[in-house]
Amino acid sequence: MNIQQLKYFIEITQTRNLSSAARNLFVTQPTLSLSIKKLESELNTSLFVHTDEPFQLTTSGAYLYEKGVDIIEQFDQLIEDIHQMNDRTEKKRIKIGLTTLFSVQFMKEISTFLQTHPYIDLNIIQDGSPELQTKLKNKEIDIGLISFPNNHPEQINIEPLETTTKGYNVYVVVPENNPLSKKHELTFNDLKGQRFSSLSTKYMIGRLLLERSRFFGYEPNIILQNDDLQVLIHSLQKNDSICLLPIEYEIVGKSDNVKWIPLKDRYAHFPIGIALRKDFNITSDIEDFIQAIKQN
């Protein structure tokens, strides 16, 4: 006896009609008849009583039906479990873009998501927010955790985050031996004539330095450009320079012998949000990731 024969037998028992059973099983009536005859021959017993009322079970048939239903249910569940295991083995990939700062700030939420979604291969692409917006527009990433402003409003949406981490604030990082270190706050006018170690224009802060300095009538003297925040901090003493960085990075970045001074400027705060292409089909896994980020 095999599983197929058992399924045929159960279907005939439940429908009590050979034609209906054949239709439900997508086989011919002769196929069903032959299968039942072979099954009875193998078991050396009759499964149905041949009376005027069709397909009445014998004692053996009733016993086989009772046990067979459970066997078929267990078999079907086994197949389903194996399919699900295979689905999880073939990991689904999500490509997320975020800055170095955001990867630190949201690492707890990202780790929680990965623990609850072990079948997800989360590919993290780190870059500045302007670059990540372009990558998102060009479908190089699926989702971005990035800064405003939105440079591509026709192609992408950015949903502001209303979490503990809503954005970041730009400070001026100054060596302690620089006269500016005595200030409680600084403006772009105060920074005129200084030497700068700066993020590139791949980052919002790199763009901020250029655009606001020019607005106040001078070209910033950038003597080092590097997108590694720690490299910038370490360069200040050696190069007698200053730099603009998010104050939120201070708690994770080593910054001995420097002071972090608030930058007083209308654009010194950058709100952040979750960015998606307008034509993107949000999967349940992406939605779960978004909800995880919102737990920050």
ChimeraX commands (.cxc) that place a marker at each C-alpha (Angstrom):
marker #1 position 0.00,0.00,0.00 radius 0.5
marker #1 position 1.26,3.45,-0.85 radius 0.5
marker #1 position 0.15,7.01,-0.03 radius 0.5
marker #1 position -1.57,7.45,-3.38 radius 0.5
marker #1 position -3.68,4.32,-2.92 radius 0.5
marker #1 position -4.62,5.48,0.58 radius 0.5
marker #1 position -5.67,8.92,-0.72 radius 0.5
marker #1 position -7.81,7.28,-3.42 radius 0.5
marker #1 position -9.48,5.05,-0.83 radius 0.5
marker #1 position -10.23,7.97,1.53 radius 0.5
marker #1 position -11.67,10.11,-1.27 radius 0.5
marker #1 position -14.01,7.31,-2.40 radius 0.5
marker #1 position -15.09,6.71,1.20 radius 0.5
marker #1 position -15.87,10.38,1.74 radius 0.5
marker #1 position -17.73,10.96,-1.53 radius 0.5
marker #1 position -19.33,7.49,-1.82 radius 0.5
marker #1 position -19.34,8.15,-5.51 radius 0.5
marker #1 position -16.71,6.88,-7.92 radius 0.5
marker #1 position -17.38,9.60,-10.47 radius 0.5
marker #1 position -17.09,12.44,-7.92 radius 0.5
marker #1 position -13.97,10.95,-6.39 radius 0.5
marker #1 position -12.33,10.65,-9.81 radius 0.5
marker #1 position -13.19,14.25,-10.62 radius 0.5
marker #1 position -11.81,15.51,-7.30 radius 0.5
marker #1 position -8.60,13.53,-7.76 radius 0.5
marker #1 position -8.21,14.39,-11.47 radius 0.5
marker #1 position -8.03,10.72,-12.50 radius 0.5
marker #1 position -10.28,8.39,-14.45 radius 0.5
marker #1 position -12.84,6.06,-12.89 radius 0.5
marker #1 position -11.07,2.93,-14.18 radius 0.5
marker #1 position -7.88,4.14,-12.51 radius 0.5
marker #1 position -9.69,4.41,-9.17 radius 0.5
marker #1 position -11.35,1.03,-9.53 radius 0.5
marker #1 position -8.07,-0.67,-10.37 radius 0.5
marker #1 position -6.32,1.05,-7.46 radius 0.5
marker #1 position -8.92,-0.15,-4.94 radius 0.5
marker #1 position -8.76,-3.73,-6.29 radius 0.5
marker #1 position -4.97,-3.75,-5.95 radius 0.5
marker #1 position -5.22,-2.32,-2.43 radius 0.5
marker #1 position -7.71,-5.01,-1.36 radius 0.5
marker #1 position -5.50,-7.67,-2.92 radius 0.5
marker #1 position -2.41,-6.41,-1.09 radius 0.5
marker #1 position -4.28,-6.25,2.23 radius 0.5
marker #1 position -6.05,-9.55,1.55 radius 0.5
marker #1 position -9.40,-8.12,2.65 radius 0.5
marker #1 position -12.47,-6.40,1.30 radius 0.5
marker #1 position -12.74,-2.71,2.11 radius 0.5
marker #1 position -16.28,-2.08,0.89 radius 0.5
marker #1 position -19.49,-4.06,1.35 radius 0.5
marker #1 position -21.13,-4.69,-1.99 radius 0.5
marker #1 position -24.75,-3.77,-1.21 radius 0.5
marker #1 position -27.39,-1.58,-2.82 radius 0.5
marker #1 position -25.99,1.43,-0.93 radius 0.5
marker #1 position -22.65,2.16,-2.61 radius 0.5
marker #1 position -19.26,2.07,-0.91 radius 0.5
marker #1 position -20.26,1.05,2.60 radius 0.5
marker #1 position -17.15,0.17,4.62 radius 0.5
marker #1 position -16.39,-3.25,5.97 radius 0.5
marker #1 position -14.88,-3.54,9.46 radius 0.5
marker #1 position -11.42,-3.57,7.89 radius 0.5
marker #1 position -12.34,-0.64,5.67 radius 0.5
marker #1 position -13.62,1.42,8.63 radius 0.5
marker #1 position -10.38,0.74,10.53 radius 0.5
marker #1 position -8.25,1.69,7.51 radius 0.5
marker #1 position -10.24,4.87,7.01 radius 0.5
marker #1 position -9.94,5.91,10.67 radius 0.5
marker #1 position -6.17,5.42,10.75 radius 0.5
marker #1 position -5.63,6.49,7.15 radius 0.5
marker #1 position -7.06,10.00,7.64 radius 0.5
marker #1 position -4.49,10.66,10.35 radius 0.5
marker #1 position -1.69,9.26,8.20 radius 0.5
marker #1 position -2.62,11.49,5.25 radius 0.5
marker #1 position -2.83,14.58,7.47 radius 0.5
marker #1 position 0.59,13.83,8.94 radius 0.5
marker #1 position 2.04,13.17,5.51 radius 0.5
marker #1 position 0.67,16.45,4.08 radius 0.5
marker #1 position 1.99,18.36,7.10 radius 0.5
marker #1 position 5.40,16.75,6.63 radius 0.5
marker #1 position 5.51,17.92,3.01 radius 0.5
marker #1 position 4.47,21.45,4.06 radius 0.5
marker #1 position 7.15,21.57,6.77 radius 0.5
marker #1 position 9.83,20.50,4.30 radius 0.5
marker #1 position 8.71,23.17,1.81 radius 0.5
marker #1 position 8.91,25.83,4.52 radius 0.5
marker #1 position 12.37,24.64,5.51 radius 0.5
marker #1 position 13.49,24.92,1.90 radius 0.5
marker #1 position 12.03,28.42,1.65 radius 0.5
marker #1 position 14.00,29.51,4.69 radius 0.5
marker #1 position 17.18,27.87,3.48 radius 0.5
marker #1 position 17.06,30.01,0.37 radius 0.5
marker #1 position 17.49,33.34,2.14 radius 0.5
marker #1 position 15.66,36.39,0.94 radius 0.5
marker #1 position 17.92,39.40,0.40 radius 0.5
marker #1 position 17.10,42.93,1.50 radius 0.5
marker #1 position 19.52,45.69,0.52 radius 0.5
marker #1 position 19.46,48.58,2.96 radius 0.5
marker #1 position 21.44,51.79,2.69 radius 0.5
marker #1 position 22.46,53.76,5.77 radius 0.5
marker #1 position 25.26,55.97,7.03 radius 0.5
marker #1 position 27.93,54.91,9.51 radius 0.5
marker #1 position 26.22,56.93,12.24 radius 0.5
marker #1 position 22.83,55.34,11.60 radius 0.5
marker #1 position 24.30,51.83,11.58 radius 0.5
marker #1 position 25.50,52.54,15.13 radius 0.5
marker #1 position 22.33,54.25,16.32 radius 0.5
marker #1 position 19.99,51.56,14.98 radius 0.5
marker #1 position 22.17,48.48,15.46 radius 0.5
marker #1 position 19.98,47.16,18.29 radius 0.5
marker #1 position 16.85,47.30,16.14 radius 0.5
marker #1 position 18.65,45.80,13.13 radius 0.5
marker #1 position 19.99,42.94,15.27 radius 0.5
marker #1 position 16.52,42.27,16.68 radius 0.5
marker #1 position 15.09,42.10,13.16 radius 0.5
marker #1 position 17.75,39.60,12.09 radius 0.5
marker #1 position 17.10,37.42,15.13 radius 0.5
marker #1 position 13.39,37.25,14.35 radius 0.5
marker #1 position 13.95,36.83,10.60 radius 0.5
marker #1 position 16.79,34.29,10.28 radius 0.5
marker #1 position 15.87,33.60,6.66 radius 0.5
marker #1 position 16.70,37.19,5.65 radius 0.5
marker #1 position 20.10,38.09,4.22 radius 0.5
marker #1 position 20.40,41.78,5.13 radius 0.5
marker #1 position 22.91,43.43,2.83 radius 0.5
marker #1 position 23.98,46.76,4.39 radius 0.5
marker #1 position 25.40,49.41,2.07 radius 0.5
marker #1 position 27.03,52.32,3.90 radius 0.5
marker #1 position 27.40,55.72,2.25 radius 0.5
marker #1 position 26.35,59.33,2.62 radius 0.5
marker #1 position 22.68,60.21,2.42 radius 0.5
marker #1 position 22.89,61.98,-0.99 radius 0.5
marker #1 position 24.60,58.93,-2.49 radius 0.5
marker #1 position 22.12,56.56,-0.87 radius 0.5
marker #1 position 19.20,58.53,-2.28 radius 0.5
marker #1 position 20.71,58.14,-5.75 radius 0.5
marker #1 position 21.29,54.41,-5.19 radius 0.5
marker #1 position 17.68,54.04,-4.09 radius 0.5
marker #1 position 16.42,55.91,-7.14 radius 0.5
marker #1 position 18.55,53.67,-9.37 radius 0.5
marker #1 position 17.24,50.50,-7.63 radius 0.5
marker #1 position 20.67,49.60,-6.24 radius 0.5
marker #1 position 19.15,49.34,-2.75 radius 0.5
marker #1 position 15.63,48.44,-1.56 radius 0.5
marker #1 position 15.28,50.81,1.37 radius 0.5
marker #1 position 17.26,53.65,2.90 radius 0.5
marker #1 position 17.64,55.11,6.37 radius 0.5
marker #1 position 18.79,58.55,5.33 radius 0.5
marker #1 position 18.84,62.30,5.97 radius 0.5
marker #1 position 16.58,64.94,4.54 radius 0.5
marker #1 position 16.28,66.86,2.28 radius 0.5
marker #1 position 14.82,64.63,-0.40 radius 0.5
marker #1 position 16.89,65.21,-3.53 radius 0.5
marker #1 position 14.66,63.02,-5.73 radius 0.5
marker #1 position 11.04,63.76,-4.72 radius 0.5
marker #1 position 9.64,62.45,-7.99 radius 0.5
marker #1 position 11.14,58.98,-7.52 radius 0.5
marker #1 position 11.41,58.40,-3.75 radius 0.5
marker #1 position 9.46,59.10,-0.58 radius 0.5
marker #1 position 11.08,59.70,2.81 radius 0.5
marker #1 position 8.92,59.09,5.88 radius 0.5
marker #1 position 10.22,61.12,8.85 radius 0.5
marker #1 position 11.13,59.05,11.87 radius 0.5
marker #1 position 9.22,59.88,15.03 radius 0.5
marker #1 position 11.44,57.74,17.25 radius 0.5
marker #1 position 14.01,58.43,19.94 radius 0.5
marker #1 position 16.46,59.08,17.09 radius 0.5
marker #1 position 14.74,61.67,14.87 radius 0.5
marker #1 position 17.85,63.13,13.31 radius 0.5
marker #1 position 21.26,64.54,14.12 radius 0.5
marker #1 position 22.74,67.89,15.07 radius 0.5
marker #1 position 25.89,69.36,13.55 radius 0.5
marker #1 position 28.65,70.45,15.93 radius 0.5
marker #1 position 32.06,71.94,15.30 radius 0.5
marker #1 position 34.85,69.66,16.55 radius 0.5
marker #1 position 37.78,71.84,17.61 radius 0.5
marker #1 position 41.20,71.01,19.13 radius 0.5
marker #1 position 41.49,72.28,22.70 radius 0.5
marker #1 position 44.40,74.54,21.72 radius 0.5
marker #1 position 42.29,76.32,19.08 radius 0.5
marker #1 position 40.92,79.70,20.30 radius 0.5
marker #1 position 37.47,78.66,19.08 radius 0.5
marker #1 position 37.39,76.03,21.84 radius 0.5
marker #1 position 36.56,78.79,24.32 radius 0.5
marker #1 position 33.25,79.51,22.55 radius 0.5
marker #1 position 29.93,78.11,23.75 radius 0.5
marker #1 position 28.52,78.09,20.22 radius 0.5
marker #1 position 29.80,78.92,16.75 radius 0.5
marker #1 position 28.39,80.32,13.52 radius 0.5
marker #1 position 29.74,80.01,9.98 radius 0.5
marker #1 position 31.01,83.59,10.31 radius 0.5
marker #1 position 33.16,82.41,13.25 radius 0.5
marker #1 position 34.64,79.64,11.08 radius 0.5
marker #1 position 36.00,81.96,8.40 radius 0.5
marker #1 position 39.79,81.59,8.02 radius 0.5
marker #1 position 39.89,78.14,9.68 radius 0.5
marker #1 position 41.45,74.99,8.21 radius 0.5
marker #1 position 38.92,72.20,7.69 radius 0.5
marker #1 position 39.06,68.44,7.76 radius 0.5
marker #1 position 35.79,67.57,6.06 radius 0.5
marker #1 position 33.44,64.88,4.89 radius 0.5
marker #1 position 33.02,64.79,1.13 radius 0.5
marker #1 position 29.92,65.98,-0.66 radius 0.5
marker #1 position 28.68,62.40,-0.58 radius 0.5
marker #1 position 27.47,63.42,2.87 radius 0.5
marker #1 position 25.00,66.12,3.85 radius 0.5
marker #1 position 27.50,67.72,6.22 radius 0.5
marker #1 position 30.13,67.92,3.48 radius 0.5
marker #1 position 27.63,69.78,1.35 radius 0.5
marker #1 position 26.56,71.94,4.27 radius 0.5
marker #1 position 30.11,73.22,4.80 radius 0.5
marker #1 position 30.49,74.29,1.17 radius 0.5
marker #1 position 27.03,75.77,0.70 radius 0.5
marker #1 position 26.82,77.73,3.95 radius 0.5
marker #1 position 30.41,79.00,3.84 radius 0.5
marker #1 position 29.80,80.34,0.34 radius 0.5
marker #1 position 26.52,81.84,1.51 radius 0.5
marker #1 position 28.50,83.79,4.14 radius 0.5
marker #1 position 30.97,84.94,1.52 radius 0.5
marker #1 position 34.03,82.73,1.74 radius 0.5
marker #1 position 35.46,79.49,0.35 radius 0.5
marker #1 position 36.32,77.01,3.13 radius 0.5
marker #1 position 39.98,75.99,3.31 radius 0.5
marker #1 position 39.59,72.20,3.18 radius 0.5
marker #1 position 43.00,70.63,3.78 radius 0.5
marker #1 position 41.73,67.04,4.25 radius 0.5
marker #1 position 38.67,65.30,2.87 radius 0.5
marker #1 position 37.79,61.86,4.23 radius 0.5
marker #1 position 34.54,60.01,4.82 radius 0.5
marker #1 position 35.78,58.10,7.88 radius 0.5
marker #1 position 34.58,60.05,10.90 radius 0.5
marker #1 position 37.29,58.71,13.17 radius 0.5
marker #1 position 40.01,59.67,10.68 radius 0.5
marker #1 position 38.67,63.22,10.65 radius 0.5
marker #1 position 38.75,63.48,14.44 radius 0.5
marker #1 position 42.30,62.15,14.64 radius 0.5
marker #1 position 43.45,64.57,11.95 radius 0.5
marker #1 position 42.51,67.73,13.85 radius 0.5
marker #1 position 45.54,68.00,16.13 radius 0.5
marker #1 position 48.03,66.99,13.45 radius 0.5
marker #1 position 46.61,69.30,10.78 radius 0.5
marker #1 position 45.58,72.17,13.06 radius 0.5
marker #1 position 42.09,71.90,11.59 radius 0.5
marker #1 position 38.46,71.76,12.64 radius 0.5
marker #1 position 35.57,69.69,11.30 radius 0.5
marker #1 position 31.79,69.50,11.28 radius 0.5
marker #1 position 30.33,66.25,12.63 radius 0.5
marker #1 position 27.11,64.98,14.23 radius 0.5
marker #1 position 27.26,65.37,18.02 radius 0.5
marker #1 position 25.53,61.97,18.19 radius 0.5
marker #1 position 28.82,60.41,17.07 radius 0.5
marker #1 position 30.69,61.72,20.15 radius 0.5
marker #1 position 29.54,58.86,22.37 radius 0.5
marker #1 position 31.06,56.22,20.07 radius 0.5
marker #1 position 33.99,58.11,18.54 radius 0.5
marker #1 position 37.27,58.56,20.42 radius 0.5
marker #1 position 37.81,62.28,20.66 radius 0.5
marker #1 position 40.57,63.12,23.16 radius 0.5
marker #1 position 41.82,66.71,23.36 radius 0.5
marker #1 position 38.98,68.12,21.30 radius 0.5
marker #1 position 35.81,70.01,22.11 radius 0.5
marker #1 position 32.39,69.60,20.53 radius 0.5
marker #1 position 30.74,73.01,20.14 radius 0.5
marker #1 position 27.17,73.55,18.85 radius 0.5
marker #1 position 26.90,75.09,15.39 radius 0.5
marker #1 position 24.32,77.86,15.40 radius 0.5
marker #1 position 22.81,77.73,11.94 radius 0.5
marker #1 position 19.32,77.25,10.52 radius 0.5
marker #1 position 20.50,74.10,8.71 radius 0.5
marker #1 position 22.51,72.57,11.57 radius 0.5
marker #1 position 19.85,69.93,12.25 radius 0.5
marker #1 position 19.16,67.12,9.80 radius 0.5
marker #1 position 15.96,65.11,10.30 radius 0.5
marker #1 position 16.13,61.50,9.12 radius 0.5
marker #1 position 13.61,59.07,7.72 radius 0.5
marker #1 position 12.89,55.79,6.00 radius 0.5
marker #1 position 13.17,56.13,2.22 radius 0.5
marker #1 position 11.50,53.95,-0.40 radius 0.5
marker #1 position 10.97,54.24,-4.14 radius 0.5
marker #1 position 7.47,55.32,-5.04 radius 0.5
marker #1 position 7.06,52.29,-7.32 radius 0.5
marker #1 position 8.44,49.82,-4.76 radius 0.5
marker #1 position 6.28,46.88,-3.71 radius 0.5
marker #1 position 6.63,46.67,0.08 radius 0.5
marker #1 position 6.91,43.02,1.13 radius 0.5
marker #1 position 5.91,41.76,4.57 radius 0.5
marker #1 position 9.60,41.40,5.46 radius 0.5
marker #1 position 10.32,45.01,4.49 radius 0.5
marker #1 position 7.32,46.11,6.54 radius 0.5
marker #1 position 8.66,44.12,9.51 radius 0.5
marker #1 position 12.04,45.83,9.09 radius 0.5
marker #1 position 10.40,49.27,9.06 radius 0.5
marker #1 position 8.46,48.45,12.22 radius 0.5
marker #1 position 11.67,47.23,13.87 radius 0.5
marker #1 position 13.41,50.53,13.08 radius 0.5
marker #1 position 10.47,52.45,14.54 radius 0.5
marker #1 position 11.06,50.76,17.89 radius 0.5
marker #1 position 14.20,52.88,18.39 radius 0.5
marker link #1:1,2 radius 0.2
marker link #1:2,3 radius 0.2
marker link #1:3,4 radius 0.2
marker link #1:4,5 radius 0.2
marker link #1:5,6 radius 0.2
marker link #1:6,7 radius 0.2
marker link #1:7,8 radius 0.2
marker link #1:8,9 radius 0.2
marker link #1:9,10 radius 0.2
marker link #1:10,11 radius 0.2
marker link #1:11,12 radius 0.2
marker link #1:12,13 radius 0.2
marker link #1:13,14 radius 0.2
marker link #1:14,15 radius 0.2
marker link #1:15,16 radius 0.2
marker link #1:16,17 radius 0.2
marker link #1:17,18 radius 0.2
marker link #1:18,19 radius 0.2
marker link #1:19,20 radius 0.2
marker link #1:20,21 radius 0.2
marker link #1:21,22 radius 0.2
marker link #1:22,23 radius 0.2
marker link #1:23,24 radius 0.2
marker link #1:24,25 radius 0.2
marker link #1:25,26 radius 0.2
marker link #1:26,27 radius 0.2
marker link #1:27,28 radius 0.2
marker link #1:28,29 radius 0.2
marker link #1:29,30 radius 0.2
marker link #1:30,31 radius 0.2
marker link #1:31,32 radius 0.2
marker link #1:32,33 radius 0.2
marker link #1:33,34 radius 0.2
marker link #1:34,35 radius 0.2
marker link #1:35,36 radius 0.2
marker link #1:36,37 radius 0.2
marker link #1:37,38 radius 0.2
marker link #1:38,39 radius 0.2
marker link #1:39,40 radius 0.2
marker link #1:40,41 radius 0.2
marker link #1:41,42 radius 0.2
marker link #1:42,43 radius 0.2
marker link #1:43,44 radius 0.2
marker link #1:44,45 radius 0.2
marker link #1:45,46 radius 0.2
marker link #1:46,47 radius 0.2
marker link #1:47,48 radius 0.2
marker link #1:48,49 radius 0.2
marker link #1:49,50 radius 0.2
marker link #1:50,51 radius 0.2
marker link #1:51,52 radius 0.2
marker link #1:52,53 radius 0.2
marker link #1:53,54 radius 0.2
marker link #1:54,55 radius 0.2
marker link #1:55,56 radius 0.2
marker link #1:56,57 radius 0.2
marker link #1:57,58 radius 0.2
marker link #1:58,59 radius 0.2
marker link #1:59,60 radius 0.2
marker link #1:60,61 radius 0.2
marker link #1:61,62 radius 0.2
marker link #1:62,63 radius 0.2
marker link #1:63,64 radius 0.2
marker link #1:64,65 radius 0.2
marker link #1:65,66 radius 0.2
marker link #1:66,67 radius 0.2
marker link #1:67,68 radius 0.2
marker link #1:68,69 radius 0.2
marker link #1:69,70 radius 0.2
marker link #1:70,71 radius 0.2
marker link #1:71,72 radius 0.2
marker link #1:72,73 radius 0.2
marker link #1:73,74 radius 0.2
marker link #1:74,75 radius 0.2
marker link #1:75,76 radius 0.2
marker link #1:76,77 radius 0.2
marker link #1:77,78 radius 0.2
marker link #1:78,79 radius 0.2
marker link #1:79,80 radius 0.2
marker link #1:80,81 radius 0.2
marker link #1:81,82 radius 0.2
marker link #1:82,83 radius 0.2
marker link #1:83,84 radius 0.2
marker link #1:84,85 radius 0.2
marker link #1:85,86 radius 0.2
marker link #1:86,87 radius 0.2
marker link #1:87,88 radius 0.2
marker link #1:88,89 radius 0.2
marker link #1:89,90 radius 0.2
marker link #1:90,91 radius 0.2
marker link #1:91,92 radius 0.2
marker link #1:92,93 radius 0.2
marker link #1:93,94 radius 0.2
marker link #1:94,95 radius 0.2
marker link #1:95,96 radius 0.2
marker link #1:96,97 radius 0.2
marker link #1:97,98 radius 0.2
marker link #1:98,99 radius 0.2
marker link #1:99,100 radius 0.2
marker link #1:100,101 radius 0.2
marker link #1:101,102 radius 0.2
marker link #1:102,103 radius 0.2
marker link #1:103,104 radius 0.2
marker link #1:104,105 radius 0.2
marker link #1:105,106 radius 0.2
marker link #1:106,107 radius 0.2
marker link #1:107,108 radius 0.2
marker link #1:108,109 radius 0.2
marker link #1:109,110 radius 0.2
marker link #1:110,111 radius 0.2
marker link #1:111,112 radius 0.2
marker link #1:112,113 radius 0.2
marker link #1:113,114 radius 0.2
marker link #1:114,115 radius 0.2
marker link #1:115,116 radius 0.2
marker link #1:116,117 radius 0.2
marker link #1:117,118 radius 0.2
marker link #1:118,119 radius 0.2
marker link #1:119,120 radius 0.2
marker link #1:120,121 radius 0.2
marker link #1:121,122 radius 0.2
marker link #1:122,123 radius 0.2
marker link #1:123,124 radius 0.2
marker link #1:124,125 radius 0.2
marker link #1:125,126 radius 0.2
marker link #1:126,127 radius 0.2
marker link #1:127,128 radius 0.2
marker link #1:128,129 radius 0.2
marker link #1:129,130 radius 0.2
marker link #1:130,131 radius 0.2
marker link #1:131,132 radius 0.2
marker link #1:132,133 radius 0.2
marker link #1:133,134 radius 0.2
marker link #1:134,135 radius 0.2
marker link #1:135,136 radius 0.2
marker link #1:136,137 radius 0.2
marker link #1:137,138 radius 0.2
marker link #1:138,139 radius 0.2
marker link #1:139,140 radius 0.2
marker link #1:140,141 radius 0.2
marker link #1:141,142 radius 0.2
marker link #1:142,143 radius 0.2
marker link #1:143,144 radius 0.2
marker link #1:144,145 radius 0.2
marker link #1:145,146 radius 0.2
marker link #1:146,147 radius 0.2
marker link #1:147,148 radius 0.2
marker link #1:148,149 radius 0.2
marker link #1:149,150 radius 0.2
marker link #1:150,151 radius 0.2
marker link #1:151,152 radius 0.2
marker link #1:152,153 radius 0.2
marker link #1:153,154 radius 0.2
marker link #1:154,155 radius 0.2
marker link #1:155,156 radius 0.2
marker link #1:156,157 radius 0.2
marker link #1:157,158 radius 0.2
marker link #1:158,159 radius 0.2
marker link #1:159,160 radius 0.2
marker link #1:160,161 radius 0.2
marker link #1:161,162 radius 0.2
marker link #1:162,163 radius 0.2
marker link #1:163,164 radius 0.2
marker link #1:164,165 radius 0.2
marker link #1:165,166 radius 0.2
marker link #1:166,167 radius 0.2
marker link #1:167,168 radius 0.2
marker link #1:168,169 radius 0.2
marker link #1:169,170 radius 0.2
marker link #1:170,171 radius 0.2
marker link #1:171,172 radius 0.2
marker link #1:172,173 radius 0.2
marker link #1:173,174 radius 0.2
marker link #1:174,175 radius 0.2
marker link #1:175,176 radius 0.2
marker link #1:176,177 radius 0.2
marker link #1:177,178 radius 0.2
marker link #1:178,179 radius 0.2
marker link #1:179,180 radius 0.2
marker link #1:180,181 radius 0.2
marker link #1:181,182 radius 0.2
marker link #1:182,183 radius 0.2
marker link #1:183,184 radius 0.2
marker link #1:184,185 radius 0.2
marker link #1:185,186 radius 0.2
marker link #1:186,187 radius 0.2
marker link #1:187,188 radius 0.2
marker link #1:188,189 radius 0.2
marker link #1:189,190 radius 0.2
marker link #1:190,191 radius 0.2
marker link #1:191,192 radius 0.2
marker link #1:192,193 radius 0.2
marker link #1:193,194 radius 0.2
marker link #1:194,195 radius 0.2
marker link #1:195,196 radius 0.2
marker link #1:196,197 radius 0.2
marker link #1:197,198 radius 0.2
marker link #1:198,199 radius 0.2
marker link #1:199,200 radius 0.2
marker link #1:200,201 radius 0.2
marker link #1:201,202 radius 0.2
marker link #1:202,203 radius 0.2
marker link #1:203,204 radius 0.2
marker link #1:204,205 radius 0.2
marker link #1:205,206 radius 0.2
marker link #1:206,207 radius 0.2
marker link #1:207,208 radius 0.2
marker link #1:208,209 radius 0.2
marker link #1:209,210 radius 0.2
marker link #1:210,211 radius 0.2
marker link #1:211,212 radius 0.2
marker link #1:212,213 radius 0.2
marker link #1:213,214 radius 0.2
marker link #1:214,215 radius 0.2
marker link #1:215,216 radius 0.2
marker link #1:216,217 radius 0.2
marker link #1:217,218 radius 0.2
marker link #1:218,219 radius 0.2
marker link #1:219,220 radius 0.2
marker link #1:220,221 radius 0.2
marker link #1:221,222 radius 0.2
marker link #1:222,223 radius 0.2
marker link #1:223,224 radius 0.2
marker link #1:224,225 radius 0.2
marker link #1:225,226 radius 0.2
marker link #1:226,227 radius 0.2
marker link #1:227,228 radius 0.2
marker link #1:228,229 radius 0.2
marker link #1:229,230 radius 0.2
marker link #1:230,231 radius 0.2
marker link #1:231,232 radius 0.2
marker link #1:232,233 radius 0.2
marker link #1:233,234 radius 0.2
marker link #1:234,235 radius 0.2
marker link #1:235,236 radius 0.2
marker link #1:236,237 radius 0.2
marker link #1:237,238 radius 0.2
marker link #1:238,239 radius 0.2
marker link #1:239,240 radius 0.2
marker link #1:240,241 radius 0.2
marker link #1:241,242 radius 0.2
marker link #1:242,243 radius 0.2
marker link #1:243,244 radius 0.2
marker link #1:244,245 radius 0.2
marker link #1:245,246 radius 0.2
marker link #1:246,247 radius 0.2
marker link #1:247,248 radius 0.2
marker link #1:248,249 radius 0.2
marker link #1:249,250 radius 0.2
marker link #1:250,251 radius 0.2
marker link #1:251,252 radius 0.2
marker link #1:252,253 radius 0.2
marker link #1:253,254 radius 0.2
marker link #1:254,255 radius 0.2
marker link #1:255,256 radius 0.2
marker link #1:256,257 radius 0.2
marker link #1:257,258 radius 0.2
marker link #1:258,259 radius 0.2
marker link #1:259,260 radius 0.2
marker link #1:260,261 radius 0.2
marker link #1:261,262 radius 0.2
marker link #1:262,263 radius 0.2
marker link #1:263,264 radius 0.2
marker link #1:264,265 radius 0.2
marker link #1:265,266 radius 0.2
marker link #1:266,267 radius 0.2
marker link #1:267,268 radius 0.2
marker link #1:268,269 radius 0.2
marker link #1:269,270 radius 0.2
marker link #1:270,271 radius 0.2
marker link #1:271,272 radius 0.2
marker link #1:272,273 radius 0.2
marker link #1:273,274 radius 0.2
marker link #1:274,275 radius 0.2
marker link #1:275,276 radius 0.2
marker link #1:276,277 radius 0.2
marker link #1:277,278 radius 0.2
marker link #1:278,279 radius 0.2
marker link #1:279,280 radius 0.2
marker link #1:280,281 radius 0.2
marker link #1:281,282 radius 0.2
marker link #1:282,283 radius 0.2
marker link #1:283,284 radius 0.2
marker link #1:284,285 radius 0.2
marker link #1:285,286 radius 0.2
marker link #1:286,287 radius 0.2
marker link #1:287,288 radius 0.2
marker link #1:288,289 radius 0.2
marker link #1:289,290 radius 0.2
marker link #1:290,291 radius 0.2
marker link #1:291,292 radius 0.2
marker link #1:292,293 radius 0.2
marker link #1:293,294 radius 0.2
marker link #1:294,295 radius 0.2
marker link #1:295,296 radius 0.2
view
